[in-house]
């Protein structure tokens, strides 16, 4: 989508601090981190959010969840980490492109859930 912030980041139109990329996934550091390590993992294919996941594109989500542990290990998150996806505006989703937050690097509290 031409007006999607994350699509613009994937295309390089908007700069980001990339930590991982393959043919399906792009991951970068959040510009307003909520933990010492805060990485966004997004599909390169535009999917509007959790409600946009279908049988036809669900393999992309499976791939993301195969990649997340690799990113966490590369970041040294040996004590654990949290994976969060906000689904819709009432949940706090501000960019309508499916994305998963990797949060770690400290003891996380329930308030951060």
Gaussian input, Z-matrix of N, CA and C with variables (Angstrom, degrees):
# hf/3-21g

backbone

0 1
 N
 C     1     B1
 C     2     B2     1     A1
 N     3     B3     2     A2     1     D1
 C     4     B4     3     A3     2     D2
 C     5     B5     4     A4     3     D3
 N     6     B6     5     A5     4     D4
 C     7     B7     6     A6     5     D5
 C     8     B8     7     A7     6     D6
 N     9     B9     8     A8     7     D7
 C    10    B10     9     A9     8     D8
 C    11    B11    10    A10     9     D9
 N    12    B12    11    A11    10    D10
 C    13    B13    12    A12    11    D11
 C    14    B14    13    A13    12    D12
 N    15    B15    14    A14    13    D13
 C    16    B16    15    A15    14    D14
 C    17    B17    16    A16    15    D15
 N    18    B18    17    A17    16    D16
 C    19    B19    18    A18    17    D17
 C    20    B20    19    A19    18    D18
 N    21    B21    20    A20    19    D19
 C    22    B22    21    A21    20    D20
 C    23    B23    22    A22    21    D21
 N    24    B24    23    A23    22    D22
 C    25    B25    24    A24    23    D23
 C    26    B26    25    A25    24    D24
 N    27    B27    26    A26    25    D25
 C    28    B28    27    A27    26    D26
 C    29    B29    28    A28    27    D27
 N    30    B30    29    A29    28    D28
 C    31    B31    30    A30    29    D29
 C    32    B32    31    A31    30    D30
 N    33    B33    32    A32    31    D31
 C    34    B34    33    A33    32    D32
 C    35    B35    34    A34    33    D33
 N    36    B36    35    A35    34    D34
 C    37    B37    36    A36    35    D35
 C    38    B38    37    A37    36    D36
 N    39    B39    38    A38    37    D37
 C    40    B40    39    A39    38    D38
 C    41    B41    40    A40    39    D39
 N    42    B42    41    A41    40    D40
 C    43    B43    42    A42    41    D41
 C    44    B44    43    A43    42    D42
 N    45    B45    44    A44    43    D43
 C    46    B46    45    A45    44    D44
 C    47    B47    46    A46    45    D45
 N    48    B48    47    A47    46    D46
 C    49    B49    48    A48    47    D47
 C    50    B50    49    A49    48    D48
 N    51    B51    50    A50    49    D49
 C    52    B52    51    A51    50    D50
 C    53    B53    52    A52    51    D51
 N    54    B54    53    A53    52    D52
 C    55    B55    54    A54    53    D53
 C    56    B56    55    A55    54    D54
 N    57    B57    56    A56    55    D55
 C    58    B58    57    A57    56    D56
 C    59    B59    58    A58    57    D57
 N    60    B60    59    A59    58    D58
 C    61    B61    60    A60    59    D59
 C    62    B62    61    A61    60    D60
 N    63    B63    62    A62    61    D61
 C    64    B64    63    A63    62    D62
 C    65    B65    64    A64    63    D63
 N    66    B66    65    A65    64    D64
 C    67    B67    66    A66    65    D65
 C    68    B68    67    A67    66    D66
 N    69    B69    68    A68    67    D67
 C    70    B70    69    A69    68    D68
 C    71    B71    70    A70    69    D69
 N    72    B72    71    A71    70    D70
 C    73    B73    72    A72    71    D71
 C    74    B74    73    A73    72    D72
 N    75    B75    74    A74    73    D73
 C    76    B76    75    A75    74    D74
 C    77    B77    76    A76    75    D75
 N    78    B78    77    A77    76    D76
 C    79    B79    78    A78    77    D77
 C    80    B80    79    A79    78    D78
 N    81    B81    80    A80    79    D79
 C    82    B82    81    A81    80    D80
 C    83    B83    82    A82    81    D81
 N    84    B84    83    A83    82    D82
 C    85    B85    84    A84    83    D83
 C    86    B86    85    A85    84    D84
 N    87    B87    86    A86    85    D85
 C    88    B88    87    A87    86    D86
 C    89    B89    88    A88    87    D87
 N    90    B90    89    A89    88    D88
 C    91    B91    90    A90    89    D89
 C    92    B92    91    A91    90    D90
 N    93    B93    92    A92    91    D91
 C    94    B94    93    A93    92    D92
 C    95    B95    94    A94    93    D93
 N    96    B96    95    A95    94    D94
 C    97    B97    96    A96    95    D95
 C    98    B98    97    A97    96    D96
 N    99    B99    98    A98    97    D97
 C   100   B100    99    A99    98    D98
 C   101   B101   100   A100    99    D99
 N   102   B102   101   A101   100   D100
 C   103   B103   102   A102   101   D101
 C   104   B104   103   A103   102   D102
 N   105   B105   104   A104   103   D103
 C   106   B106   105   A105   104   D104
 C   107   B107   106   A106   105   D105
 N   108   B108   107   A107   106   D106
 C   109   B109   108   A108   107   D107
 C   110   B110   109   A109   108   D108
 N   111   B111   110   A110   109   D109
 C   112   B112   111   A111   110   D110
 C   113   B113   112   A112   111   D111
 N   114   B114   113   A113   112   D112
 C   115   B115   114   A114   113   D113
 C   116   B116   115   A115   114   D114
 N   117   B117   116   A116   115   D115
 C   118   B118   117   A117   116   D116
 C   119   B119   118   A118   117   D117
 N   120   B120   119   A119   118   D118
 C   121   B121   120   A120   119   D119
 C   122   B122   121   A121   120   D120
 N   123   B123   122   A122   121   D121
 C   124   B124   123   A123   122   D122
 C   125   B125   124   A124   123   D123
 N   126   B126   125   A125   124   D124
 C   127   B127   126   A126   125   D125
 C   128   B128   127   A127   126   D126
 N   129   B129   128   A128   127   D127
 C   130   B130   129   A129   128   D128
 C   131   B131   130   A130   129   D129
 N   132   B132   131   A131   130   D130
 C   133   B133   132   A132   131   D131
 C   134   B134   133   A133   132   D132
 N   135   B135   134   A134   133   D133
 C   136   B136   135   A135   134   D134
 C   137   B137   136   A136   135   D135
 N   138   B138   137   A137   136   D136
 C   139   B139   138   A138   137   D137
 C   140   B140   139   A139   138   D138
 N   141   B141   140   A140   139   D139
 C   142   B142   141   A141   140   D140
 C   143   B143   142   A142   141   D141
 N   144   B144   143   A143   142   D142
 C   145   B145   144   A144   143   D143
 C   146   B146   145   A145   144   D144
 N   147   B147   146   A146   145   D145
 C   148   B148   147   A147   146   D146
 C   149   B149   148   A148   147   D147
 N   150   B150   149   A149   148   D148
 C   151   B151   150   A150   149   D149
 C   152   B152   151   A151   150   D150
 N   153   B153   152   A152   151   D151
 C   154   B154   153   A153   152   D152
 C   155   B155   154   A154   153   D153
 N   156   B156   155   A155   154   D154
 C   157   B157   156   A156   155   D155
 C   158   B158   157   A157   156   D156
 N   159   B159   158   A158   157   D157
 C   160   B160   159   A159   158   D158
 C   161   B161   160   A160   159   D159
 N   162   B162   161   A161   160   D160
 C   163   B163   162   A162   161   D161
 C   164   B164   163   A163   162   D162
 N   165   B165   164   A164   163   D163
 C   166   B166   165   A165   164   D164
 C   167   B167   166   A166   165   D165
 N   168   B168   167   A167   166   D166
 C   169   B169   168   A168   167   D167
 C   170   B170   169   A169   168   D168
 N   171   B171   170   A170   169   D169
 C   172   B172   171   A171   170   D170
 C   173   B173   172   A172   171   D171
 N   174   B174   173   A173   172   D172
 C   175   B175   174   A174   173   D173
 C   176   B176   175   A175   174   D174
 N   177   B177   176   A176   175   D175
 C   178   B178   177   A177   176   D176
 C   179   B179   178   A178   177   D177
 N   180   B180   179   A179   178   D178
 C   181   B181   180   A180   179   D179
 C   182   B182   181   A181   180   D180
 N   183   B183   182   A182   181   D181
 C   184   B184   183   A183   182   D182
 C   185   B185   184   A184   183   D183
 N   186   B186   185   A185   184   D184
 C   187   B187   186   A186   185   D185
 C   188   B188   187   A187   186   D186
 N   189   B189   188   A188   187   D187
 C   190   B190   189   A189   188   D188
 C   191   B191   190   A190   189   D189
 N   192   B192   191   A191   190   D190
 C   193   B193   192   A192   191   D191
 C   194   B194   193   A193   192   D192
 N   195   B195   194   A194   193   D193
 C   196   B196   195   A195   194   D194
 C   197   B197   196   A196   195   D195
 N   198   B198   197   A197   196   D196
 C   199   B199   198   A198   197   D197
 C   200   B200   199   A199   198   D198
 N   201   B201   200   A200   199   D199
 C   202   B202   201   A201   200   D200
 C   203   B203   202   A202   201   D201
 N   204   B204   203   A203   202   D202
 C   205   B205   204   A204   203   D203
 C   206   B206   205   A205   204   D204
 N   207   B207   206   A206   205   D205
 C   208   B208   207   A207   206   D206
 C   209   B209   208   A208   207   D207
 N   210   B210   209   A209   208   D208
 C   211   B211   210   A210   209   D209
 C   212   B212   211   A211   210   D210
 N   213   B213   212   A212   211   D211
 C   214   B214   213   A213   212   D212
 C   215   B215   214   A214   213   D213
 N   216   B216   215   A215   214   D214
 C   217   B217   216   A216   215   D215
 C   218   B218   217   A217   216   D216
 N   219   B219   218   A218   217   D217
 C   220   B220   219   A219   218   D218
 C   221   B221   220   A220   219   D219
 N   222   B222   221   A221   220   D220
 C   223   B223   222   A222   221   D221
 C   224   B224   223   A223   222   D222
 N   225   B225   224   A224   223   D223
 C   226   B226   225   A225   224   D224
 C   227   B227   226   A226   225   D225
 N   228   B228   227   A227   226   D226
 C   229   B229   228   A228   227   D227
 C   230   B230   229   A229   228   D228
 N   231   B231   230   A230   229   D229
 C   232   B232   231   A231   230   D230
 C   233   B233   232   A232   231   D231
 N   234   B234   233   A233   232   D232
 C   235   B235   234   A234   233   D233
 C   236   B236   235   A235   234   D234
 N   237   B237   236   A236   235   D235
 C   238   B238   237   A237   236   D236
 C   239   B239   238   A238   237   D237
 N   240   B240   239   A239   238   D238
 C   241   B241   240   A240   239   D239
 C   242   B242   241   A241   240   D240
 N   243   B243   242   A242   241   D241
 C   244   B244   243   A243   242   D242
 C   245   B245   244   A244   243   D243
 N   246   B246   245   A245   244   D244
 C   247   B247   246   A246   245   D245
 C   248   B248   247   A247   246   D246
 N   249   B249   248   A248   247   D247
 C   250   B250   249   A249   248   D248
 C   251   B251   250   A250   249   D249
 N   252   B252   251   A251   250   D250
 C   253   B253   252   A252   251   D251
 C   254   B254   253   A253   252   D252
 N   255   B255   254   A254   253   D253
 C   256   B256   255   A255   254   D254
 C   257   B257   256   A256   255   D255
 N   258   B258   257   A257   256   D256
 C   259   B259   258   A258   257   D257
 C   260   B260   259   A259   258   D258
 N   261   B261   260   A260   259   D259
 C   262   B262   261   A261   260   D260
 C   263   B263   262   A262   261   D261
 N   264   B264   263   A263   262   D262
 C   265   B265   264   A264   263   D263
 C   266   B266   265   A265   264   D264
 N   267   B267   266   A266   265   D265
 C   268   B268   267   A267   266   D266
 C   269   B269   268   A268   267   D267
 N   270   B270   269   A269   268   D268
 C   271   B271   270   A270   269   D269
 C   272   B272   271   A271   270   D270
 N   273   B273   272   A272   271   D271
 C   274   B274   273   A273   272   D272
 C   275   B275   274   A274   273   D273
 N   276   B276   275   A275   274   D274
 C   277   B277   276   A276   275   D275
 C   278   B278   277   A277   276   D276
 N   279   B279   278   A278   277   D277
 C   280   B280   279   A279   278   D278
 C   281   B281   280   A280   279   D279
 N   282   B282   281   A281   280   D280
 C   283   B283   282   A282   281   D281
 C   284   B284   283   A283   282   D282
 N   285   B285   284   A284   283   D283
 C   286   B286   285   A285   284   D284
 C   287   B287   286   A286   285   D285
 N   288   B288   287   A287   286   D286
 C   289   B289   288   A288   287   D287
 C   290   B290   289   A289   288   D288
 N   291   B291   290   A290   289   D289
 C   292   B292   291   A291   290   D290
 C   293   B293   292   A292   291   D291
 N   294   B294   293   A293   292   D292
 C   295   B295   294   A294   293   D293
 C   296   B296   295   A295   294   D294
 N   297   B297   296   A296   295   D295
 C   298   B298   297   A297   296   D296
 C   299   B299   298   A298   297   D297
 N   300   B300   299   A299   298   D298
 C   301   B301   300   A300   299   D299
 C   302   B302   301   A301   300   D300
 N   303   B303   302   A302   301   D301
 C   304   B304   303   A303   302   D302
 C   305   B305   304   A304   303   D303
 N   306   B306   305   A305   304   D304
 C   307   B307   306   A306   305   D305
 C   308   B308   307   A307   306   D306
 N   309   B309   308   A308   307   D307
 C   310   B310   309   A309   308   D308
 C   311   B311   310   A310   309   D309
 N   312   B312   311   A311   310   D310
 C   313   B313   312   A312   311   D311
 C   314   B314   313   A313   312   D312
 N   315   B315   314   A314   313   D313
 C   316   B316   315   A315   314   D314
 C   317   B317   316   A316   315   D315
 N   318   B318   317   A317   316   D316
 C   319   B319   318   A318   317   D317
 C   320   B320   319   A319   318   D318
 N   321   B321   320   A320   319   D319
 C   322   B322   321   A321   320   D320
 C   323   B323   322   A322   321   D321
 N   324   B324   323   A323   322   D322
 C   325   B325   324   A324   323   D323
 C   326   B326   325   A325   324   D324
 N   327   B327   326   A326   325   D325
 C   328   B328   327   A327   326   D326
 C   329   B329   328   A328   327   D327
 N   330   B330   329   A329   328   D328
 C   331   B331   330   A330   329   D329
 C   332   B332   331   A331   330   D330
 N   333   B333   332   A332   331   D331
 C   334   B334   333   A333   332   D332
 C   335   B335   334   A334   333   D333
 N   336   B336   335   A335   334   D334
 C   337   B337   336   A336   335   D335
 C   338   B338   337   A337   336   D336

   B1=1.4600
   B2=1.5230
   B3=1.2897
   B4=1.4583
   B5=1.5270
   B6=1.3315
   B7=1.4616
   B8=1.5261
   B9=1.3144
   B10=1.4645
   B11=1.5266
   B12=1.3212
   B13=1.4622
   B14=1.5279
   B15=1.3336
   B16=1.4604
   B17=1.5256
   B18=1.3193
   B19=1.4625
   B20=1.5338
   B21=1.3250
   B22=1.4603
   B23=1.5258
   B24=1.3178
   B25=1.4656
   B26=1.5292
   B27=1.3283
   B28=1.4607
   B29=1.5282
   B30=1.3214
   B31=1.4676
   B32=1.5259
   B33=1.3457
   B34=1.4554
   B35=1.5220
   B36=1.3176
   B37=1.4632
   B38=1.5269
   B39=1.3323
   B40=1.4689
   B41=1.5227
   B42=1.3378
   B43=1.4610
   B44=1.5340
   B45=1.3278
   B46=1.4599
   B47=1.5178
   B48=1.3155
   B49=1.4603
   B50=1.5319
   B51=1.3185
   B52=1.4624
   B53=1.5246
   B54=1.3502
   B55=1.4651
   B56=1.5232
   B57=1.3410
   B58=1.4654
   B59=1.5262
   B60=1.3382
   B61=1.4573
   B62=1.5181
   B63=1.3178
   B64=1.4569
   B65=1.5219
   B66=1.3170
   B67=1.4644
   B68=1.5259
   B69=1.3405
   B70=1.4611
   B71=1.5190
   B72=1.3294
   B73=1.4613
   B74=1.5257
   B75=1.3159
   B76=1.4650
   B77=1.5271
   B78=1.3205
   B79=1.4663
   B80=1.5244
   B81=1.3334
   B82=1.4622
   B83=1.5319
   B84=1.3204
   B85=1.4632
   B86=1.5288
   B87=1.3356
   B88=1.4581
   B89=1.5291
   B90=1.3324
   B91=1.4716
   B92=1.5296
   B93=1.3308
   B94=1.4656
   B95=1.5295
   B96=1.3421
   B97=1.4698
   B98=1.5220
   B99=1.3329
   B100=1.4627
   B101=1.5222
   B102=1.3283
   B103=1.4637
   B104=1.5303
   B105=1.3328
   B106=1.4698
   B107=1.5254
   B108=1.3262
   B109=1.4622
   B110=1.5210
   B111=1.3169
   B112=1.4702
   B113=1.5258
   B114=1.3158
   B115=1.4576
   B116=1.5204
   B117=1.3146
   B118=1.4592
   B119=1.5209
   B120=1.3276
   B121=1.4569
   B122=1.5185
   B123=1.3292
   B124=1.4616
   B125=1.5228
   B126=1.3307
   B127=1.4569
   B128=1.5251
   B129=1.3179
   B130=1.4629
   B131=1.5290
   B132=1.3070
   B133=1.4597
   B134=1.5271
   B135=1.3186
   B136=1.4625
   B137=1.5266
   B138=1.3209
   B139=1.4619
   B140=1.5167
   B141=1.3156
   B142=1.4665
   B143=1.5272
   B144=1.2905
   B145=1.4639
   B146=1.5153
   B147=1.3234
   B148=1.4691
   B149=1.5207
   B150=1.3197
   B151=1.4662
   B152=1.5193
   B153=1.3216
   B154=1.4538
   B155=1.5195
   B156=1.3315
   B157=1.4656
   B158=1.5226
   B159=1.3310
   B160=1.4613
   B161=1.5254
   B162=1.3033
   B163=1.4596
   B164=1.5270
   B165=1.3105
   B166=1.4627
   B167=1.5291
   B168=1.3353
   B169=1.4692
   B170=1.5292
   B171=1.3064
   B172=1.4745
   B173=1.5306
   B174=1.3210
   B175=1.4659
   B176=1.5304
   B177=1.3256
   B178=1.4677
   B179=1.5304
   B180=1.3196
   B181=1.4634
   B182=1.5296
   B183=1.3151
   B184=1.4688
   B185=1.5261
   B186=1.3210
   B187=1.4661
   B188=1.5295
   B189=1.3216
   B190=1.4666
   B191=1.5270
   B192=1.3341
   B193=1.4621
   B194=1.5245
   B195=1.3163
   B196=1.4655
   B197=1.5312
   B198=1.3321
   B199=1.4611
   B200=1.5290
   B201=1.3291
   B202=1.4694
   B203=1.5315
   B204=1.3400
   B205=1.4674
   B206=1.5347
   B207=1.3150
   B208=1.4632
   B209=1.5271
   B210=1.3323
   B211=1.4676
   B212=1.5277
   B213=1.3335
   B214=1.4709
   B215=1.5305
   B216=1.3178
   B217=1.4666
   B218=1.5295
   B219=1.3247
   B220=1.4605
   B221=1.5301
   B222=1.3270
   B223=1.4653
   B224=1.5249
   B225=1.3301
   B226=1.4574
   B227=1.5133
   B228=1.3173
   B229=1.4684
   B230=1.5306
   B231=1.3170
   B232=1.4714
   B233=1.5219
   B234=1.3240
   B235=1.4621
   B236=1.5147
   B237=1.3146
   B238=1.4580
   B239=1.5142
   B240=1.3101
   B241=1.4650
   B242=1.5173
   B243=1.3131
   B244=1.4604
   B245=1.5262
   B246=1.3353
   B247=1.4645
   B248=1.5204
   B249=1.3372
   B250=1.4614
   B251=1.5231
   B252=1.3323
   B253=1.4541
   B254=1.5262
   B255=1.3177
   B256=1.4581
   B257=1.5218
   B258=1.3131
   B259=1.4690
   B260=1.5197
   B261=1.3187
   B262=1.4539
   B263=1.5134
   B264=1.3212
   B265=1.4672
   B266=1.5248
   B267=1.3214
   B268=1.4694
   B269=1.5243
   B270=1.3215
   B271=1.4660
   B272=1.5225
   B273=1.3259
   B274=1.4561
   B275=1.5120
   B276=1.3310
   B277=1.4628
   B278=1.5214
   B279=1.3360
   B280=1.4608
   B281=1.5234
   B282=1.3301
   B283=1.4637
   B284=1.5215
   B285=1.3282
   B286=1.4615
   B287=1.5295
   B288=1.3084
   B289=1.4703
   B290=1.5229
   B291=1.3208
   B292=1.4626
   B293=1.5244
   B294=1.3164
   B295=1.4611
   B296=1.5167
   B297=1.3180
   B298=1.4556
   B299=1.5218
   B300=1.3168
   B301=1.4584
   B302=1.5190
   B303=1.3274
   B304=1.4662
   B305=1.5169
   B306=1.3252
   B307=1.4622
   B308=1.5183
   B309=1.3182
   B310=1.4566
   B311=1.5097
   B312=1.3149
   B313=1.4590
   B314=1.5048
   B315=1.3390
   B316=1.4628
   B317=1.5245
   B318=1.3291
   B319=1.4638
   B320=1.5245
   B321=1.3304
   B322=1.4483
   B323=1.5285
   B324=1.3198
   B325=1.4513
   B326=1.5154
   B327=1.3021
   B328=1.4615
   B329=1.5244
   B330=1.3161
   B331=1.4629
   B332=1.5237
   B333=1.3101
   B334=1.4572
   B335=1.5223
   B336=1.3121
   B337=1.4749
   B338=1.5098
   A1=109.02
   A2=116.84
   A3=121.35
   A4=113.51
   A5=118.52
   A6=120.36
   A7=113.19
   A8=118.32
   A9=122.43
   A10=110.47
   A11=116.25
   A12=122.34
   A13=111.50
   A14=117.43
   A15=119.58
   A16=111.97
   A17=118.16
   A18=120.21
   A19=110.04
   A20=117.16
   A21=121.35
   A22=111.03
   A23=117.68
   A24=121.25
   A25=109.39
   A26=117.41
   A27=121.24
   A28=111.12
   A29=117.26
   A30=121.51
   A31=112.77
   A32=117.29
   A33=121.11
   A34=113.50
   A35=116.13
   A36=120.47
   A37=111.43
   A38=115.73
   A39=122.62
   A40=106.65
   A41=118.21
   A42=120.00
   A43=112.35
   A44=114.58
   A45=121.11
   A46=108.53
   A47=115.07
   A48=121.61
   A49=107.18
   A50=115.81
   A51=122.78
   A52=111.23
   A53=115.11
   A54=120.24
   A55=111.76
   A56=117.35
   A57=120.68
   A58=108.71
   A59=114.34
   A60=119.21
   A61=108.91
   A62=115.84
   A63=122.68
   A64=107.43
   A65=117.70
   A66=119.77
   A67=113.55
   A68=117.76
   A69=122.37
   A70=113.86
   A71=116.91
   A72=123.29
   A73=111.08
   A74=114.58
   A75=121.89
   A76=107.01
   A77=117.60
   A78=121.97
   A79=109.42
   A80=114.67
   A81=119.86
   A82=110.02
   A83=115.17
   A84=120.97
   A85=110.45
   A86=115.56
   A87=121.52
   A88=108.76
   A89=116.86
   A90=120.11
   A91=112.58
   A92=117.28
   A93=121.90
   A94=107.94
   A95=116.69
   A96=119.92
   A97=113.82
   A98=114.62
   A99=122.86
   A100=111.52
   A101=117.37
   A102=124.20
   A103=106.44
   A104=117.92
   A105=118.88
   A106=113.19
   A107=116.38
   A108=120.75
   A109=107.22
   A110=116.19
   A111=121.62
   A112=106.82
   A113=114.88
   A114=121.85
   A115=108.97
   A116=116.06
   A117=122.39
   A118=108.26
   A119=116.18
   A120=122.16
   A121=106.99
   A122=116.30
   A123=121.01
   A124=110.52
   A125=116.08
   A126=118.25
   A127=109.84
   A128=116.94
   A129=119.85
   A130=110.89
   A131=115.60
   A132=120.71
   A133=107.90
   A134=117.71
   A135=119.35
   A136=109.77
   A137=114.66
   A138=123.62
   A139=104.43
   A140=118.05
   A141=121.70
   A142=114.42
   A143=117.83
   A144=122.53
   A145=108.24
   A146=116.69
   A147=120.36
   A148=111.92
   A149=116.77
   A150=119.67
   A151=112.82
   A152=117.29
   A153=121.52
   A154=113.41
   A155=116.79
   A156=120.25
   A157=108.77
   A158=115.24
   A159=121.99
   A160=109.56
   A161=116.19
   A162=120.78
   A163=109.87
   A164=117.09
   A165=121.40
   A166=113.97
   A167=118.95
   A168=120.46
   A169=113.35
   A170=118.07
   A171=120.66
   A172=113.06
   A173=118.55
   A174=120.38
   A175=110.71
   A176=116.63
   A177=120.87
   A178=109.44
   A179=116.77
   A180=121.28
   A181=110.01
   A182=117.00
   A183=120.22
   A184=110.11
   A185=117.04
   A186=120.56
   A187=110.88
   A188=116.42
   A189=119.63
   A190=109.87
   A191=116.44
   A192=119.25
   A193=112.77
   A194=118.37
   A195=120.98
   A196=110.54
   A197=116.38
   A198=122.34
   A199=112.06
   A200=118.09
   A201=121.31
   A202=112.44
   A203=120.91
   A204=118.95
   A205=112.95
   A206=117.65
   A207=120.78
   A208=110.59
   A209=115.96
   A210=120.25
   A211=109.58
   A212=116.92
   A213=120.84
   A214=110.79
   A215=117.06
   A216=120.36
   A217=110.23
   A218=117.07
   A219=120.93
   A220=111.71
   A221=116.52
   A222=121.94
   A223=112.23
   A224=117.48
   A225=121.00
   A226=114.29
   A227=117.78
   A228=121.03
   A229=109.96
   A230=116.06
   A231=122.04
   A232=112.73
   A233=118.33
   A234=121.32
   A235=113.35
   A236=116.96
   A237=121.61
   A238=111.87
   A239=113.63
   A240=121.01
   A241=108.17
   A242=115.51
   A243=121.71
   A244=108.63
   A245=115.90
   A246=122.35
   A247=106.99
   A248=116.26
   A249=121.61
   A250=109.16
   A251=115.45
   A252=121.05
   A253=107.53
   A254=116.04
   A255=121.41
   A256=107.72
   A257=116.15
   A258=121.57
   A259=110.01
   A260=116.28
   A261=121.80
   A262=113.34
   A263=116.73
   A264=121.30
   A265=114.33
   A266=118.92
   A267=119.99
   A268=111.91
   A269=117.34
   A270=121.68
   A271=111.82
   A272=117.22
   A273=120.84
   A274=114.72
   A275=118.50
   A276=120.26
   A277=108.36
   A278=116.66
   A279=121.03
   A280=112.87
   A281=117.04
   A282=120.96
   A283=107.45
   A284=118.06
   A285=120.47
   A286=112.77
   A287=115.49
   A288=124.35
   A289=104.13
   A290=117.01
   A291=121.04
   A292=110.02
   A293=116.11
   A294=120.20
   A295=110.25
   A296=113.75
   A297=121.87
   A298=108.23
   A299=115.72
   A300=122.23
   A301=108.36
   A302=116.74
   A303=121.99
   A304=105.59
   A305=116.73
   A306=122.41
   A307=108.74
   A308=117.33
   A309=120.09
   A310=111.49
   A311=114.14
   A312=120.46
   A313=113.90
   A314=116.69
   A315=121.92
   A316=107.21
   A317=116.03
   A318=121.01
   A319=107.62
   A320=117.13
   A321=121.53
   A322=109.72
   A323=115.91
   A324=120.97
   A325=110.31
   A326=116.69
   A327=120.86
   A328=111.60
   A329=118.29
   A330=121.53
   A331=111.51
   A332=117.15
   A333=120.84
   A334=111.55
   A335=118.00
   A336=121.03
   A337=110.39
   D1=133.50
   D2=-173.67
   D3=-70.15
   D4=-23.38
   D5=-178.48
   D6=-103.74
   D7=7.41
   D8=-177.85
   D9=-84.86
   D10=124.95
   D11=-179.97
   D12=-55.02
   D13=-47.40
   D14=-176.98
   D15=-70.45
   D16=-33.93
   D17=174.99
   D18=-63.06
   D19=-37.12
   D20=177.70
   D21=-68.35
   D22=-34.99
   D23=176.19
   D24=-66.89
   D25=-45.39
   D26=179.26
   D27=-59.30
   D28=-41.52
   D29=-177.82
   D30=-74.97
   D31=-12.55
   D32=-178.16
   D33=89.60
   D34=0.49
   D35=178.51
   D36=-65.03
   D37=-33.85
   D38=174.75
   D39=-116.59
   D40=128.32
   D41=-178.28
   D42=-69.18
   D43=153.58
   D44=176.53
   D45=-149.19
   D46=166.79
   D47=176.97
   D48=-99.65
   D49=85.52
   D50=-174.74
   D51=-67.48
   D52=136.79
   D53=174.31
   D54=-116.86
   D55=-17.99
   D56=-179.24
   D57=-161.31
   D58=144.60
   D59=173.97
   D60=-156.16
   D61=138.87
   D62=168.14
   D63=-139.92
   D64=-166.17
   D65=-176.01
   D66=-69.21
   D67=-16.56
   D68=-174.26
   D69=-114.07
   D70=-29.73
   D71=-167.07
   D72=-127.49
   D73=147.14
   D74=172.53
   D75=-131.72
   D76=133.67
   D77=178.97
   D78=-130.45
   D79=138.76
   D80=-176.98
   D81=-150.52
   D82=160.97
   D83=-179.68
   D84=-73.83
   D85=136.72
   D86=177.65
   D87=-67.90
   D88=139.37
   D89=-179.24
   D90=-78.15
   D91=-13.12
   D92=176.71
   D93=-130.20
   D94=70.75
   D95=-171.99
   D96=-62.72
   D97=139.77
   D98=177.62
   D99=-101.38
   D100=1.47
   D101=178.29
   D102=-156.10
   D103=163.99
   D104=179.14
   D105=-53.60
   D106=-38.43
   D107=171.91
   D108=-113.21
   D109=120.96
   D110=179.15
   D111=-142.95
   D112=103.71
   D113=-176.24
   D114=-119.86
   D115=138.75
   D116=174.39
   D117=-99.92
   D118=131.92
   D119=177.68
   D120=-116.65
   D121=121.62
   D122=-173.37
   D123=-131.05
   D124=148.57
   D125=172.67
   D126=-76.99
   D127=145.67
   D128=176.10
   D129=-69.68
   D130=-30.46
   D131=174.71
   D132=-73.40
   D133=133.48
   D134=179.14
   D135=-72.63
   D136=116.10
   D137=172.41
   D138=-124.99
   D139=127.98
   D140=-169.52
   D141=-63.83
   D142=-26.00
   D143=-178.37
   D144=161.97
   D145=-166.68
   D146=-178.99
   D147=-57.37
   D148=-37.20
   D149=179.78
   D150=-71.39
   D151=-11.36
   D152=177.45
   D153=-92.01
   D154=-1.96
   D155=178.48
   D156=-77.25
   D157=130.80
   D158=-178.67
   D159=-129.53
   D160=173.81
   D161=174.62
   D162=-58.19
   D163=-36.30
   D164=-177.19
   D165=-70.98
   D166=-29.32
   D167=-178.45
   D168=-114.32
   D169=5.71
   D170=-175.74
   D171=-65.78
   D172=-21.72
   D173=177.08
   D174=-63.72
   D175=-28.57
   D176=177.19
   D177=-63.53
   D178=-43.11
   D179=179.62
   D180=-66.40
   D181=-41.23
   D182=177.09
   D183=-60.01
   D184=-40.71
   D185=178.67
   D186=-65.18
   D187=-40.92
   D188=178.18
   D189=-57.75
   D190=-44.29
   D191=-178.89
   D192=-72.88
   D193=-16.78
   D194=171.26
   D195=-78.99
   D196=-30.26
   D197=-177.83
   D198=-82.56
   D199=-34.61
   D200=-175.71
   D201=-52.72
   D202=-47.67
   D203=179.05
   D204=-62.29
   D205=-32.41
   D206=177.35
   D207=-65.06
   D208=-43.31
   D209=178.71
   D210=-65.05
   D211=-45.43
   D212=-179.71
   D213=-59.59
   D214=-42.15
   D215=179.15
   D216=-64.88
   D217=-44.33
   D218=179.42
   D219=-62.26
   D220=-28.57
   D221=179.33
   D222=-85.92
   D223=-3.37
   D224=178.95
   D225=77.34
   D226=26.07
   D227=-178.38
   D228=-84.68
   D229=63.48
   D230=-175.32
   D231=-76.04
   D232=-21.04
   D233=-179.40
   D234=-89.50
   D235=-0.05
   D236=-179.69
   D237=117.49
   D238=168.94
   D239=-179.54
   D240=-160.93
   D241=167.34
   D242=179.19
   D243=-117.53
   D244=142.49
   D245=174.19
   D246=-116.74
   D247=126.08
   D248=-175.50
   D249=-131.65
   D250=140.15
   D251=169.60
   D252=-133.46
   D253=122.27
   D254=176.50
   D255=-87.35
   D256=129.06
   D257=-173.49
   D258=-115.04
   D259=95.66
   D260=178.71
   D261=94.90
   D262=163.15
   D263=-175.59
   D264=-61.84
   D265=-35.45
   D266=179.49
   D267=-66.65
   D268=-22.12
   D269=178.31
   D270=-93.01
   D271=-4.83
   D272=178.39
   D273=99.78
   D274=11.73
   D275=177.06
   D276=-72.00
   D277=116.06
   D278=-177.57
   D279=-103.99
   D280=-17.92
   D281=176.66
   D282=-118.19
   D283=118.57
   D284=-176.76
   D285=-78.97
   D286=60.65
   D287=175.90
   D288=-143.15
   D289=125.80
   D290=-178.37
   D291=-50.19
   D292=130.53
   D293=177.07
   D294=-155.04
   D295=153.18
   D296=-179.96
   D297=-124.63
   D298=132.65
   D299=177.57
   D300=-92.71
   D301=130.19
   D302=168.16
   D303=-101.84
   D304=118.80
   D305=-179.07
   D306=-119.28
   D307=132.33
   D308=178.41
   D309=-173.88
   D310=-167.18
   D311=179.15
   D312=93.46
   D313=2.16
   D314=175.50
   D315=-162.99
   D316=169.98
   D317=174.39
   D318=-69.04
   D319=118.01
   D320=-178.25
   D321=-89.31
   D322=144.25
   D323=178.86
   D324=-99.66
   D325=166.45
   D326=177.89
   D327=-66.04
   D328=-27.15
   D329=178.61
   D330=-63.02
   D331=-22.85
   D332=-179.92
   D333=-85.96
   D334=-1.56
   D335=-176.51
   D336=-72.81

